[in-house]
Structure formats: C-alpha cells, structure tokens
Amino acid sequence: MQLVKAVDRGLRRLYHYERFCPKYLTDMLAEQHFHLSNPSKFNDPWDSCPCFDTTQADDPAYRARCIRFIRGFVPHLPDSERLQYEAMIQADRRLFVKALQTFGDALRSVVVARFRTYCLTPKADMPLMWSHYADHHRGICLEFDTSEPLFGNAVKVEYQMTLPAIDILNQTDEASFRPLVTKSPDWCYENEYRIVARHQNAAENAPSHFPITTDDFLPLNPGALIGIILGCRAEVNAIMALVTQHAPDLPVKRAVQAINSYTLLIE
C-alpha cells in the first residue's frame, strides 16, 4: 500500500491542536522549532505498536527460521535453558505465537526510543479535537502551510480494524513504518496526518531518511507557521502577550461558538 502525503491530497493547510504551554509556544515563536511527541505518551495504547504476521506459524520450517532470528534479541539464557525454550516454541504453535507477541512488545520500546511524532489534521473547527487535544478549548491550534516540504510530506494515517502485520523475516522499510501511521477506525474523526522523525539518540541502524530531532524538537522553517487560533475558552491575554512579544506579525484568529448550532466559527 502506497503512503499518502498531504500534498497528494491537495491540502494547502494543516493544523495542530495543543494545550497552551507557554514554554512550547515561546520555543516555536522565538526559537523557531517545534516539539514532537514520544509515542509512549499517546492516549491510544495500540498506537505505534508493531504486530508480527502469524499466518505462517503452522509451518515448522518458518517457526525454526523465526526462532533463529529472535535468538539475537532475547535476554541471554544459559544454553541448556535456551535450547529447552526454543524446543518448546518450535513444537507448539500457540507458544510460538505468544513468543512473537512478547518480541513485539519488546520491539515497541525500540520504537519509543527511535521515533517522535507530530500530529496534524486538515480542519481547525473540530470540537472534539479542541476538547481532547487543546485542553477542553482552552488551548490553541497552529496553522501550517503545506508548501513547506516538512509539512507537505506529512503522511496520512490509515484507519483499519487490524494492526498492520510485519513479517519478522522480511521487514521492509515501508512495513516497519506502517505501524507509526495506522490506527483503529475509532480515531478516524481526527483525519490525521503525521510528521515522523528520528530521535537524535536512535541507533545507527535506524532509518536514515527521517528528519532528526534535537531534544524532541525539529527546526521550524521560515513561512511554515502562518497562523494561530485561540480556543473559545482560551486565556487570550496570556497567549497574545507571547505572540506580540515574539511574532507580532503572525495572524491570530479565535474559535467562537455558534449561537444556534453545535459548531465552531474561526474568526
């Protein structure tokens, strides 16, 4: 399956909802960099979880190859114990599948160590997003121009009922990346796009084509941030003081409750 980017969909703007954190907003406006999230902080426990393909688990030869592969990643055991354990999962499909699941859980710690994510969406007037990600409408929504390549190349999240399965013996770059941009249909209202970056302390064999964070930040290129929207319950004076101090020319709008409908107006 081909990865879809914001520019492929003809999107001209992407938005990021967040609570009002004076430090992060000052970092963005004054230092010209923005903060990416650690996947371990996400509110969806399945987010960014690797899942290994078990469709070939009935094949003893496949199980044997997988066991040899996993051997280099499991905690060290005395040879006698290791051989006994490997014989058990070789002989029992159920135990083999459980071993793959355990290995997948361990691999998630690698994902958490290697990658950082910035979440975006094409709309700024979504009440649920303001509630869930912008501190119950007290936060802000940042507006970005997708003509800036970092944001234009943000990858569309796919929504599906099953986790994307990785063949443990054939881990292509795309297959390994897929869990980072796949979520349950329960989250489809977000219509999410993601910038995925490598943490600066990632191992040398981590994928090299991702941007690299510094202390979980990426540089914000000139012209990328084109506006800021204040939530309908936001502390306007506190936010405006920072914007006036660090980016007086940045357009500022406000999310306003409609009078006769359950909608937000961006004014």
Backbone hydrogen bonds, N-H to C=O, Kabsch-Sander energy under -0.5 kcal/mol:
donor,donor_aa,acceptor,acceptor_aa,energy
6,A,154,A,-1.9
7,V,152,G,-2.1
8,D,5,K,-0.6
9,R,5,K,-1.0
9,R,6,A,-0.7
10,G,7,V,-1.1
11,L,6,A,-2.0
14,L,144,F,-1.8
15,Y,121,T,-3.1
16,H,142,L,-2.0
18,E,140,I,-2.5
21,C,19,R,-1.0
25,L,21,C,-2.6
26,T,22,P,-2.4
27,D,23,K,-2.8
28,M,24,Y,-2.3
29,L,25,L,-2.6
30,A,26,T,-3.1
31,E,26,T,-1.0
31,E,27,D,-0.8
32,Q,27,D,-0.5
33,H,27,D,-1.1
34,F,218,L,-2.4
36,L,216,D,-3.0
37,S,117,T,-3.4
41,K,38,N,-2.6
42,F,39,P,-1.2
47,D,44,D,-1.5
48,S,179,P,-1.1
48,S,182,T,-0.5
49,C,46,W,-2.0
51,C,164,P,-0.6
53,D,166,I,-2.6
57,A,54,T,-1.7
59,D,56,Q,-1.9
63,R,59,D,-2.4
64,A,60,P,-2.2
65,R,61,A,-2.0
66,C,62,Y,-2.5
67,I,63,R,-2.5
68,R,64,A,-2.0
69,F,65,R,-1.8
70,I,66,C,-2.9
71,R,67,I,-1.6
72,G,69,F,-0.9
73,F,70,I,-2.9
74,V,70,I,-1.1
82,R,78,P,-2.8
83,L,79,D,-2.7
84,Q,80,S,-1.8
85,Y,81,E,-2.6
86,E,82,R,-2.9
87,A,83,L,-2.1
88,M,84,Q,-1.8
89,I,85,Y,-2.1
90,Q,86,E,-1.8
91,A,87,A,-1.7
92,D,88,M,-1.5
93,R,91,A,-0.6
96,F,92,D,-2.2
97,V,93,R,-2.7
98,K,94,R,-2.1
99,A,95,L,-2.1
100,L,96,F,-2.1
101,Q,97,V,-2.1
102,T,98,K,-2.3
103,F,99,A,-2.3
104,G,100,L,-2.4
105,D,101,Q,-2.2
106,A,102,T,-2.0
107,L,103,F,-2.2
108,R,104,G,-1.4
109,S,105,D,-0.7
109,S,106,A,-0.7
110,V,106,A,-0.7
110,V,107,L,-0.7
111,V,107,L,-1.9
112,V,108,R,-2.8
113,A,109,S,-1.7
114,R,110,V,-2.1
115,F,111,V,-2.6
116,R,197,A,-2.6
117,T,37,S,-2.3
118,Y,195,I,-2.4
120,L,193,Y,-2.8
121,T,15,Y,-1.7
130,W,126,M,-2.2
131,S,127,P,-2.3
132,H,128,L,-3.1
133,Y,129,M,-2.5
134,A,129,M,-0.7
134,A,130,W,-0.9
136,H,131,S,-1.4
137,H,130,W,-1.8
138,R,134,A,-0.8
138,R,135,D,-1.2
139,G,134,A,-2.6
140,I,18,E,-2.8
141,C,229,I,-2.4
142,L,16,H,-2.8
143,E,227,G,-2.6
144,F,14,L,-3.0
145,D,224,A,-2.5
146,T,12,R,-1.8
146,T,144,F,-0.5
148,E,145,D,-1.5
151,F,148,E,-1.2
152,G,148,E,-2.5
153,N,149,P,-2.3
154,A,151,F,-1.5
155,V,194,R,-2.7
156,K,4,V,-3.7
157,V,192,E,-3.1
158,E,181,V,-2.7
160,Q,158,E,-0.5
160,Q,183,K,-2.2
166,I,51,C,-2.8
168,I,166,I,-0.7
170,N,167,D,-2.1
172,T,170,N,-1.4
176,S,172,T,-2.3
177,F,173,D,-1.8
178,R,174,E,-1.8
180,L,177,F,-1.7
181,V,178,R,-1.7
182,T,179,P,-0.9
183,K,158,E,-2.7
187,W,184,S,-2.1
188,C,185,P,-1.9
190,E,187,W,-2.0
191,N,188,C,-1.3
193,Y,120,L,-2.5
194,R,155,V,-2.7
195,I,118,Y,-2.3
196,V,194,R,-0.6
197,A,116,R,-2.9
198,R,211,P,-3.1
199,H,114,R,-3.9
202,A,199,H,-2.1
206,A,203,A,-2.2
210,F,207,P,-0.5
213,T,198,R,-3.1
214,T,217,F,-2.5
217,F,214,T,-1.2
218,L,34,F,-2.1
220,L,32,Q,-3.2
221,N,219,P,-0.7
224,A,221,N,-2.0
226,I,143,E,-2.6
226,I,224,A,-0.6
227,G,143,E,-1.0
228,I,251,P,-1.8
229,I,141,C,-2.8
230,L,253,K,-2.3
231,G,139,G,-2.5
233,R,137,H,-2.4
234,A,231,G,-1.7
235,E,138,R,-0.6
236,V,234,A,-1.6
239,I,235,E,-2.1
240,M,236,V,-2.9
241,A,237,N,-1.9
242,L,238,A,-1.2
243,V,239,I,-2.2
244,T,240,M,-3.0
245,Q,241,A,-1.7
246,H,242,L,-2.5
247,A,243,V,-2.8
250,L,247,A,-2.1
253,K,228,I,-2.6
255,A,230,L,-3.2
256,V,254,R,-0.6
256,V,265,L,-3.2
258,A,263,T,-2.5
263,T,261,S,-1.8
264,L,125,D,-0.5
265,L,256,V,-3.2
267,E,254,R,-2.9
267,E,265,L,-0.7
